[in-house]
């Protein structure tokens, strides 16, 4: 009989921040072997922008600090937003933010 999987614990402070776009940093907490599914902390510097793109997979975010906005509105600290496959938007963070994202696929430029 196979051994069942166990919980995975991540010491987030030991994971480096990687600048993915100017002023937008990712700390990848977990990534599946296929590279499509992941859990990421995203830190937006004040005024950061992620250029217009389309979500090929699903993205769910929980804003922990600050706020991020897109074409549909603004998501503030303590709130949740979902970007379903096919969603096209530009993301901005005029005041900066810390976001937890659960991602199930890539994005593509539009």
N, C-alpha and C positions, 0 to 999 in steps of 0.2 A: 504494500500500500504506500502511495506517495505521501510525502510529508506535506501538510497543508501550508499555504503561504502564511507569512506572519506580517504584523504591522511594520511599517517603515517609518522611522523617526528621522527628521532632518534638523540639524542644528543650523538654523537659518543664518546666524551670524558668521558661520564659517564658509558660506557660499558667497562667491564674489559677485559684485554688481558688474554687468556687462552693458556698455552703451550700445543700444541697438539702432537708435536714431539720435540725432542731436538733442540732448536733454531728456532722453527717454532711456532708462536703465532697466534691465531685466535681471532678476535673481531666480534662476530656474530651480525650483524645489524638488521637482520630480518630472521625469520624462520617460514615456514608454519606449520600448525597443523600436517601435515603428517611427518614432520621432514626431508623430502627429498629435499625440495626447500628452498634455503636460499641465503642471500647476506652476504658476509664475507669480512672483511679486514684481510689480511694475512701479517704478518711481519716476514721476514726471517732474522735471524742474519747472519753475515758474515760466510760463510762456511757451512751453513745449508743444509741438504739433506733430502728429503722425499723419503724413500725406494721405490723400484719398486712396482707398483700397476696398477690395471686395473680400468678404469672408467665404472661403471655400468650405470650411468646417464651422462648427459652433464655437462661440466664445461666451463665457459667463463671467461677469466681474462683480466684485464687492469692493466698494470704495471705503478704505479704512481711514484715510485722512484726505482733506482737501476736496477737490471736485474735478471731474472730467466731463467734457461736453462733446456732442456731435450734432449732426444734422437734425436729429429728433429731439434734442434737449440736453439737460445737464443732470448728471448723476452725482449727488453729494455724499459726504461721509455718512456711513451707516446704511447706504442704499445699494440696490442691486440693479444691474442691466444685463440684458442678453442680446447678443448679436447672432442671429440665426444664419445658417448658410445662405449666401446670396446677398446679405446685407452689405450695402455700399455706404461708406461714410468717411469723413475726415475727423480725427480726434484732436481736441485741444484741451489744454489745462492752463488757463490764464494765471492761476495762483499756485499751481503745483499740486501734486497728489501722490498718495500711496494706495495701490490697488492690488487685490488678489484676483488673478485671472485663472480660470480653468478652460483650457483650449483643446478642441478635438479636431483641429485641422489647420492648414495654412491660410494665408491671405495672398492676394495678388494685386499688383498695382492696377489702377483704373485710369 
